[in-house]
């Protein structure tokens, strides 16, 4: 699922509100806390996009053609994504 700017904003508000309501964090500057949450979500989405591109490129560079959408393609895609996410510690 793609995270739009509106979704990122909504999730950021939910996270900040929950942290405050559960007394897990106190935010002297709520606007700064929201900016940080949005920044974290945005960085994660950007990293996911990069990983997606890398996985697709690896599959495309294979010596044999693997058609997208097939079972083998899905398995390879998942494997390459998991490897790259682990490298990035995400």
For each residue, the residues with C-beta under 8 A, 3 or more apart:
1:
2: 45
3: 7 8 11 41 45
4: 7 8
5: 8 9
6: 9 10
7: 3 4 10 11
8: 3 4 5 11 12 38 41 42 45
9: 5 6 12 13 38
10: 6 7 13 14
11: 3 7 8 14 15 37 41
12: 8 9 15 16 34 37 38 41
13: 9 10 16 17 34
14: 10 11 17 18
15: 11 12 18 19 37
16: 12 13 19 20 27 30 33 34 37
17: 13 14 20 21
18: 14 15 21 22 24
19: 15 16 22 24 25 27
20: 16 17 23 24 25 26 27
21: 17 18
22: 18 19
23: 20
24: 18 19 20
25: 19 20 33
26: 20
27: 16 19 20 30 32 33
28:
29: 32 33
30: 16 27 33 34
31: 34 35
32: 27 29 35 36
33: 16 25 27 29 30 36 37
34: 12 13 16 30 31 37 38
35: 31 32 38 39
36: 32 33 39 40
37: 11 12 15 16 33 34 40 41
38: 8 9 12 34 35 41 42
39: 35 36 42 43
40: 36 37 43 44
41: 3 8 11 12 37 38 44 45
42: 8 38 39 45 46
43: 39 40 46 47
44: 40 41 47 48 90
45: 2 3 8 41 42 48 49
46: 42 43 49 50
47: 43 44 50 51 88 90
48: 44 45 51 52 90
49: 45 46 52 53
50: 46 47 53 54
51: 47 48 54 55 81 84 85 88 90
52: 48 49 55 56 81
53: 49 50 56 57
54: 50 51 57 58 80 84
55: 51 52 58 59 76 77 80 81 84
56: 52 53 59 60 77
57: 53 54 60 61
58: 54 55 61 62 76 80
59: 55 56 62 66 68 73 76 77 80
60: 56 57
61: 57 58
62: 58 59 65 66 76
63:
64:
65: 62
66: 59 62 70 72 73 76
67: 70 73
68: 59 73
69: 73 74
70: 66 67 73 74
71: 74 75
72: 66 75 76
73: 59 66 67 68 69 70 76 77
74: 69 70 71 77 78
75: 71 72 78 79
76: 55 58 59 62 66 72 73 79 80
77: 55 56 59 73 74 80 81
78: 74 75 81 82
79: 75 76 82 83
80: 54 55 58 59 76 77 83 84
81: 51 52 55 77 78 84 85
82: 78 79 85 86
83: 79 80 86 87
84: 51 54 55 80 81 87 88
85: 51 81 82 88 90
86: 82 83 89
87: 83 84
88: 47 51 84 85
89: 86
90: 44 47 48 51 85
